[in-house]
Amino acid sequence: MKIERIMVPTDFSEQSLDALKYAIELAREHQSEVVLVHVVEPLPYGVARWSDPADLLERYAETASGELERFKNQALQLYPKCRSELHFGVVHDVIGELVSKLKIDLVVISMRGQNYLLDLLIGGIAEKILRHTPCPVLRVGPPADPKPESPGSGS
């Protein structure tokens, strides 16, 4: 299987950074391009009661753009073939469309250790991406705790 383009959806969490590092390792092996993506979702119903929705979205988009730039710069320090894209919409829909449009071969997404069961039960964003994306999706979990040495296995 030829992997030319790897997408890493990010929410700017530490787990997303772990997924990015994993994707970069894969990209090195395959000489692939890494595409970092963040999606600004529509505001929840009722937000207009407390604030101007357009103003909130604009401020969030500015913040997200800065964070995405920071993530991209971290990625570029590790691997030169990285770029980033900021989009608006429903995350799993946008990711699915981008996979086709950008000819993505693999999506690498983080899995939050604390919410894994909850994600499975109620369908978190990672689960929705997994179900709606027309290419392989690799879910990267939290780093495993080092196993304690068994008695008598010391040097």
Secondary structure by P-SEA (a helix, b strand, c coil): ccccbbbbbccccaaaaaaaaaaaaaaaaacbbbbbbbbbccccccccccccaaaaaaaaaaaaaaaaaaaaaaaaaacccbbbbbbbccaaaaaaaaaaaacccbbbbbbcccaaaaaaacccaaaaaaaccccbbbbbccccccccccccccc
